[in-house]
């Protein structure tokens, strides 16, 4: 109880900063040091680690007017804005924070049952993130980000070497470059959460998208107006906070995005604080990984062999915004093949989403009130490319754990809502209702939890940041 109360205090403090500070929301610059030989104009006092710098150090949110060399979220995210002319600050330290308390109520929850596949109604702290981003030298940046909603969890921890605009090297722990849905910060969503196939692994350990991992990546922008941005990385493939690569195999992931109308100001969802002119970005992703899990004896053989699981993932996405309207779509495909094909036949997973938003063109509401809608579907292991039969049902045994159950069920969801933005994505309230239909898709399955489950969900989410 004490820990939860403390976290709520932090969340309220973050919301208060977003409401009271006379500036746009965004990370703040705590301290900066100009390059040698530069003399500040009269009245400008750069640098100095102080409390007042937290509230006056950021002159503009990167969401609104990003500096020319702002790193994209795929490589770590936004930083505070400098009080000095561009290129003058040689060393600096930025602080970012956001919290997302939420209330949910789900129609499928049964108060009289000891076994539920729905969440009970209540308030939770969805995310609480703290970010430190610093530059020690023009050729060395460092970033640390951690989450402290339920327990202290290290997310980003890396070093960045910006050799050239088209060639930057990153090493440490960060998000693997796959899927706009996964790379966009959760503070910049149109909806309360990611797509059905995105986000962290459930209790059963299933993760459909690569996310935070340890490795090395090169990335950069190329062409006029940053027409092309690319990312290519090699990772341990064991997820976050794993000290070693235990099986010697690697995760390879890459992404290429085309920005035919110029690089977007921020990797975000919705058209809040974007210019009235059209914005368009189209991306493609690919990732592959081999994991070794124990030994298996193949039918007809006597000697056990390594049981290797090969996972190949592909995806594509597109984002378009103009005059307060936005449309975003993404498709995801994964093929999984295992050495032991008898007890674990190959499966394919398919997911897609399409969402749209529109800011009402009323002067008092423009850039504040947004109407949103989203349709999405995810088929994790229903063998949709082959005829449904006995082999499609050979998955984890039936469980009364809703997390394990959902790892292997087909789901479709339609979400409708209203968003109010007070400081762009920095301070907003989102109220949404989702019509969920979830089912196993295995005919005549007698196991607990089989059949259709109606899990309509109401969510009220608050985001406060600085």
ZICORCOR-V720756 format. One record per backbone hydrogen bond with DSSP energy under -1.0 kcal/mol. CO is the residue of the C=O (numbers start at 0). NH is the residue of the N-H. E is the energy in kcal/mol with one decimal. If there is no record, write none. Layout:
co: {CO | CO}
nh: {NH | NH}
e: {E | E}
This chain:
co: {0 | 1 | 2 | 3 | 4 | 5 | 6 | 7 | 8 | 9 | 10 | 11 | 12 | 13 | 14 | 15 | 16 | 20 | 27 | 30 | 32 | 32 | 34 | 40 | 50 | 51 | 52 | 60 | 60 | 66 | 71 | 71 | 72 | 84 | 87 | 90 | 91 | 92 | 92 | 93 | 94 | 95 | 96 | 97 | 98 | 99 | 100 | 101 | 102 | 103 | 104 | 105 | 109 | 121 | 123 | 126 | 127 | 128 | 129 | 130 | 131 | 132 | 133 | 134 | 136 | 139 | 139 | 140 | 141 | 142 | 143 | 144 | 145 | 146 | 152 | 155 | 156 | 157 | 158 | 159 | 160 | 160 | 164 | 166 | 167 | 168 | 169 | 170 | 171 | 172 | 173 | 175 | 178 | 179 | 184 | 187 | 194 | 201 | 205 | 210 | 212 | 213 | 214 | 215 | 216 | 217 | 218 | 219 | 221 | 222 | 224 | 226 | 227 | 228 | 229 | 230 | 231 | 232 | 233 | 234 | 250 | 251 | 252 | 253 | 254 | 255 | 256 | 257 | 258 | 265 | 270 | 275 | 278 | 280 | 281 | 282 | 283 | 284 | 285 | 286 | 287 | 288 | 290 | 293 | 295 | 297 | 304 | 306 | 307 | 308 | 309 | 310 | 311 | 312 | 313 | 314 | 315 | 316 | 317 | 318 | 319 | 320 | 321 | 323 | 324 | 325 | 326 | 327 | 328 | 329 | 330 | 331 | 332 | 333 | 334 | 335 | 336 | 338 | 339 | 346 | 348 | 349 | 350 | 351 | 352 | 353 | 354 | 355 | 356 | 357 | 359 | 361 | 361 | 364 | 364 | 367 | 368 | 369 | 370 | 371 | 372 | 373 | 374 | 375 | 376 | 377 | 378 | 382 | 389 | 390 | 392 | 400 | 401 | 402 | 404 | 405 | 409 | 410 | 411 | 412 | 413 | 414 | 415 | 416 | 417 | 418 | 419 | 422 | 425 | 426 | 426 | 427 | 428 | 429 | 430 | 431 | 432 | 433 | 434 | 436 | 437 | 438 | 441 | 446 | 452 | 455 | 456 | 457 | 458 | 459 | 460 | 462 | 463}
nh: {4 | 5 | 6 | 7 | 8 | 9 | 10 | 11 | 12 | 13 | 14 | 15 | 16 | 17 | 18 | 19 | 20 | 22 | 94 | 92 | 89 | 90 | 37 | 43 | 53 | 55 | 56 | 63 | 64 | 69 | 74 | 76 | 75 | 87 | 34 | 32 | 134 | 29 | 30 | 132 | 27 | 130 | 465 | 128 | 463 | 125 | 461 | 123 | 459 | 121 | 457 | 108 | 112 | 103 | 101 | 99 | 147 | 97 | 145 | 95 | 143 | 93 | 141 | 91 | 139 | 135 | 136 | 159 | 133 | 157 | 131 | 154 | 129 | 152 | 146 | 144 | 172 | 142 | 170 | 140 | 162 | 168 | 220 | 163 | 218 | 160 | 216 | 158 | 214 | 156 | 212 | 177 | 182 | 183 | 187 | 268 | 197 | 204 | 201 | 175 | 173 | 235 | 171 | 233 | 169 | 231 | 167 | 229 | 227 | 225 | 262 | 258 | 221 | 256 | 219 | 254 | 217 | 252 | 215 | 250 | 234 | 287 | 232 | 285 | 230 | 283 | 228 | 281 | 261 | 267 | 273 | 322 | 320 | 318 | 257 | 316 | 255 | 314 | 253 | 312 | 251 | 310 | 308 | 306 | 304 | 300 | 295 | 292 | 338 | 290 | 336 | 288 | 334 | 286 | 332 | 284 | 330 | 282 | 328 | 280 | 326 | 278 | 324 | 358 | 321 | 356 | 319 | 354 | 317 | 352 | 315 | 350 | 313 | 348 | 311 | 346 | 309 | 340 | 343 | 335 | 333 | 378 | 331 | 376 | 329 | 374 | 327 | 372 | 325 | 370 | 361 | 364 | 365 | 367 | 368 | 420 | 359 | 418 | 357 | 416 | 355 | 414 | 353 | 412 | 351 | 410 | 349 | 385 | 392 | 393 | 394 | 404 | 405 | 406 | 407 | 408 | 438 | 377 | 436 | 375 | 434 | 373 | 432 | 371 | 430 | 369 | 428 | 425 | 464 | 421 | 422 | 462 | 419 | 460 | 417 | 458 | 415 | 456 | 413 | 411 | 452 | 409 | 444 | 449 | 437 | 106 | 433 | 104 | 431 | 102 | 429 | 427 | 98}
e: {-2.5 | -2.2 | -2.2 | -2.2 | -1.8 | -1.9 | -2.4 | -2.6 | -2.2 | -2.3 | -2.2 | -2.4 | -2.3 | -2.0 | -1.7 | -2.8 | -2.1 | -2.3 | -2.7 | -2.6 | -2.5 | -1.8 | -1.7 | -1.7 | -1.0 | -1.6 | -2.0 | -1.5 | -2.3 | -1.7 | -1.8 | -1.6 | -1.6 | -2.1 | -1.8 | -3.3 | -2.3 | -2.0 | -1.5 | -1.8 | -2.6 | -3.1 | -2.1 | -3.0 | -2.1 | -1.8 | -2.5 | -2.5 | -2.6 | -1.9 | -2.7 | -1.3 | -1.3 | -2.1 | -2.9 | -2.6 | -2.1 | -2.0 | -2.1 | -2.6 | -2.8 | -3.2 | -2.8 | -1.5 | -2.7 | -1.7 | -1.5 | -2.9 | -3.0 | -1.9 | -2.9 | -2.9 | -2.1 | -2.8 | -2.7 | -2.3 | -2.6 | -2.0 | -2.3 | -2.8 | -1.6 | -2.3 | -1.8 | -2.6 | -2.0 | -3.4 | -2.8 | -2.6 | -2.7 | -2.8 | -2.5 | -2.0 | -2.0 | -2.0 | -2.2 | -2.1 | -1.3 | -2.2 | -1.2 | -2.0 | -2.2 | -2.7 | -2.3 | -2.4 | -2.9 | -2.3 | -2.1 | -2.2 | -2.6 | -1.4 | -1.4 | -3.2 | -2.7 | -2.7 | -1.7 | -2.4 | -2.5 | -2.1 | -2.2 | -2.8 | -2.9 | -2.2 | -2.9 | -2.0 | -2.3 | -2.3 | -2.3 | -2.3 | -2.0 | -1.2 | -1.8 | -1.3 | -2.2 | -2.7 | -3.3 | -2.5 | -2.1 | -1.7 | -2.4 | -3.2 | -2.6 | -3.0 | -3.3 | -2.5 | -2.9 | -2.4 | -2.7 | -3.0 | -1.4 | -2.7 | -2.4 | -2.1 | -2.8 | -2.2 | -2.7 | -2.6 | -2.4 | -2.6 | -2.2 | -2.2 | -2.8 | -2.7 | -2.1 | -1.9 | -2.4 | -2.1 | -2.6 | -2.8 | -2.3 | -2.3 | -1.8 | -2.7 | -2.8 | -3.0 | -2.5 | -1.9 | -3.2 | -1.9 | -1.7 | -2.9 | -2.3 | -3.0 | -3.2 | -2.4 | -2.0 | -2.5 | -2.6 | -2.1 | -2.3 | -2.5 | -1.8 | -2.0 | -2.6 | -2.6 | -2.1 | -2.6 | -1.5 | -2.6 | -1.9 | -2.1 | -2.5 | -3.0 | -2.5 | -2.5 | -2.2 | -2.4 | -2.0 | -1.8 | -1.2 | -1.0 | -1.9 | -2.5 | -2.2 | -1.1 | -1.2 | -1.1 | -2.7 | -2.7 | -2.4 | -2.3 | -3.3 | -2.4 | -2.9 | -2.4 | -2.6 | -2.6 | -2.4 | -1.8 | -1.3 | -2.7 | -1.6 | -2.6 | -3.0 | -2.8 | -2.3 | -2.7 | -2.3 | -2.5 | -1.7 | -2.2 | -3.4 | -2.6 | -1.1 | -1.8 | -1.9 | -2.4 | -3.2 | -1.8 | -2.5 | -2.3 | -2.8 | -1.9 | -2.2}
